[in-house]
Amino acid sequence: PAEPAGFIASVVGAIILLFVYGLARKKRR
């Protein structure tokens, strides 16, 4: 496909989730 939007969305979503999760863990501490 010319635009693998699904793949990009999956990668970006996973990175954002991990980033937010790490931030939340740091703040809770």
C-alpha distance matrix in Angstrom:
0.0 3.8 5.4 5.9 9.0 10.4 10.7 12.2 14.4 15.6 16.6 18.2 19.9 21.3 22.6 24.2 25.8 27.2 28.4 30.1 31.6 33.1 34.5 36.0 37.6 39.1 40.5 42.0 43.8
3.8 0.0 3.8 6.4 9.0 11.5 11.8 12.1 14.5 16.5 17.0 17.9 20.1 21.8 22.6 24.0 26.1 27.5 28.2 30.0 31.8 33.1 34.2 36.0 37.7 38.9 40.2 42.0 43.8
5.4 3.8 0.0 3.8 5.4 8.4 9.1 8.9 11.0 13.3 14.0 14.6 16.6 18.6 19.4 20.5 22.6 24.3 24.9 26.5 28.4 29.9 30.8 32.5 34.4 35.6 36.8 38.5 40.4
5.9 6.4 3.8 0.0 3.8 5.5 5.4 6.3 8.6 10.1 11.0 12.3 14.1 15.7 16.8 18.3 20.0 21.5 22.6 24.2 25.8 27.3 28.6 30.2 31.8 33.3 34.6 36.1 38.0
9.0 9.0 5.4 3.8 0.0 3.8 5.5 5.1 5.9 8.5 9.9 10.3 11.7 14.0 15.2 16.0 17.7 19.8 20.6 21.8 23.6 25.4 26.4 27.8 29.7 31.2 32.2 33.8 35.9
10.4 11.5 8.4 5.5 3.8 0.0 3.8 5.5 5.1 6.1 8.7 10.0 10.3 12.2 14.3 15.2 16.2 18.3 19.8 20.8 22.1 24.2 25.5 26.5 28.3 30.2 31.3 32.4 34.5
10.7 11.8 9.1 5.4 5.5 3.8 0.0 3.8 5.4 5.1 6.3 8.6 9.8 10.7 12.4 14.2 15.4 16.7 18.3 20.0 21.1 22.7 24.3 25.7 27.1 28.8 30.3 31.6 33.3
12.2 12.1 8.9 6.3 5.1 5.5 3.8 0.0 3.8 5.4 5.2 6.0 8.3 9.9 10.6 12.1 14.0 15.4 16.3 18.0 19.7 21.1 22.3 24.0 25.7 27.0 28.4 30.0 31.8
14.4 14.5 11.0 8.6 5.9 5.1 5.4 3.8 0.0 3.8 5.5 5.2 5.8 8.4 9.9 10.3 11.9 14.1 15.1 16.1 17.8 19.7 20.7 22.0 23.9 25.5 26.5 27.9 30.1
15.6 16.5 13.3 10.1 8.5 6.1 5.1 5.4 3.8 0.0 3.8 5.6 5.1 6.1 8.6 9.9 10.5 12.2 14.1 15.3 16.3 18.2 19.9 20.9 22.4 24.3 25.7 26.7 28.6
16.6 17.0 14.0 11.0 9.9 8.7 6.3 5.2 5.5 3.8 0.0 3.8 5.4 5.2 6.2 8.6 9.9 10.7 12.2 14.2 15.3 16.6 18.3 19.9 21.1 22.7 24.4 25.7 27.3
18.2 17.9 14.6 12.3 10.3 10.0 8.6 6.0 5.2 5.6 3.8 0.0 3.8 5.5 5.1 6.1 8.5 9.9 10.4 12.1 14.0 15.3 16.3 18.1 19.9 21.1 22.4 24.1 25.9
19.9 20.1 16.6 14.1 11.7 10.3 9.8 8.3 5.8 5.1 5.4 3.8 0.0 3.8 5.5 5.2 6.1 8.6 9.8 10.5 12.0 14.2 15.2 16.3 18.2 19.9 21.0 22.2 24.3
21.3 21.8 18.6 15.7 14.0 12.2 10.7 9.9 8.4 6.1 5.2 5.5 3.8 0.0 3.8 5.5 5.1 6.2 8.5 10.0 10.4 12.2 14.2 15.3 16.4 18.4 20.0 21.0 22.7
22.6 22.6 19.4 16.8 15.2 14.3 12.4 10.6 9.9 8.6 6.2 5.1 5.5 3.8 0.0 3.8 5.5 5.2 6.0 8.6 9.8 10.6 12.2 14.1 15.3 16.5 18.3 19.9 21.3
24.2 24.0 20.5 18.3 16.0 15.2 14.2 12.1 10.3 9.9 8.6 6.1 5.2 5.5 3.8 0.0 3.8 5.5 5.0 6.0 8.4 9.8 10.4 12.0 14.1 15.3 16.3 18.1 20.0
25.8 26.1 22.6 20.0 17.7 16.2 15.4 14.0 11.9 10.5 9.9 8.5 6.1 5.1 5.5 3.8 0.0 3.8 5.5 5.2 6.0 8.5 9.9 10.4 12.1 14.2 15.3 16.3 18.4
27.2 27.5 24.3 21.5 19.8 18.3 16.7 15.4 14.1 12.2 10.7 9.9 8.6 6.2 5.2 5.5 3.8 0.0 3.8 5.6 5.0 6.1 8.5 9.8 10.5 12.3 14.2 15.3 16.7
28.4 28.2 24.9 22.6 20.6 19.8 18.3 16.3 15.1 14.1 12.2 10.4 9.8 8.5 6.0 5.0 5.5 3.8 0.0 3.8 5.4 5.2 6.2 8.6 10.0 10.7 12.4 14.3 15.7
30.1 30.0 26.5 24.2 21.8 20.8 20.0 18.0 16.1 15.3 14.2 12.1 10.5 10.0 8.6 6.0 5.2 5.6 3.8 0.0 3.8 5.5 5.0 6.1 8.6 9.9 10.5 12.1 14.3
31.6 31.8 28.4 25.8 23.6 22.1 21.1 19.7 17.8 16.3 15.3 14.0 12.0 10.4 9.8 8.4 6.0 5.0 5.4 3.8 0.0 3.8 5.4 5.1 6.2 8.7 10.0 10.6 12.5
33.1 33.1 29.9 27.3 25.4 24.2 22.7 21.1 19.7 18.2 16.6 15.3 14.2 12.2 10.6 9.8 8.5 6.1 5.2 5.5 3.8 0.0 3.8 5.5 5.1 6.2 8.7 10.0 10.8
34.5 34.2 30.8 28.6 26.4 25.5 24.3 22.3 20.7 19.9 18.3 16.3 15.2 14.2 12.2 10.4 9.9 8.5 6.2 5.0 5.4 3.8 0.0 3.8 5.4 5.1 6.2 8.6 10.0
36.0 36.0 32.5 30.2 27.8 26.5 25.7 24.0 22.0 20.9 19.9 18.1 16.3 15.3 14.1 12.0 10.4 9.8 8.6 6.1 5.1 5.5 3.8 0.0 3.8 5.4 5.1 6.0 8.6
37.6 37.7 34.4 31.8 29.7 28.3 27.1 25.7 23.9 22.4 21.1 19.9 18.2 16.4 15.3 14.1 12.1 10.5 10.0 8.6 6.2 5.1 5.4 3.8 0.0 3.8 5.5 5.2 6.3
39.1 38.9 35.6 33.3 31.2 30.2 28.8 27.0 25.5 24.3 22.7 21.1 19.9 18.4 16.5 15.3 14.2 12.3 10.7 9.9 8.7 6.2 5.1 5.4 3.8 0.0 3.8 5.6 5.3
40.5 40.2 36.8 34.6 32.2 31.3 30.3 28.4 26.5 25.7 24.4 22.4 21.0 20.0 18.3 16.3 15.3 14.2 12.4 10.5 10.0 8.7 6.2 5.1 5.5 3.8 0.0 3.8 5.4
42.0 42.0 38.5 36.1 33.8 32.4 31.6 30.0 27.9 26.7 25.7 24.1 22.2 21.0 19.9 18.1 16.3 15.3 14.3 12.1 10.6 10.0 8.6 6.0 5.2 5.6 3.8 0.0 3.8
43.8 43.8 40.4 38.0 35.9 34.5 33.3 31.8 30.1 28.6 27.3 25.9 24.3 22.7 21.3 20.0 18.4 16.7 15.7 14.3 12.5 10.8 10.0 8.6 6.3 5.3 5.4 3.8 0.0
